[in-house]
């Protein structure tokens, strides 16, 4: 599952595994054992997590959003090119 999610998001399997732990440490999510499947956990966003989602974007991210919006119709082509680049990089570095 982590492998498929990592491939879909274009990130490493390690990042997929560490992200929930970091979010839980920061109080953004709560993980509890699944009642239906002992091998799984249920993840619930906390009130603090909800507040952070609704918080304004940091300024650097806002600028990136503005720049991407300026691409207009070219945005899809840029996104496709970046997705291809991410696939190439992932294939070249499968453990990252």
Secondary structure, DSSP 8 states (H G I E B T S, - for coil): -HHHHHHHHTS-HHHHHHHHHHHHHTTSEEEEE-SS-TT-EEEEE-HHHHHHHHS---HHHHHHHHHHHTTGGGHHHHHHHHHHHHHHHHHHTTT-
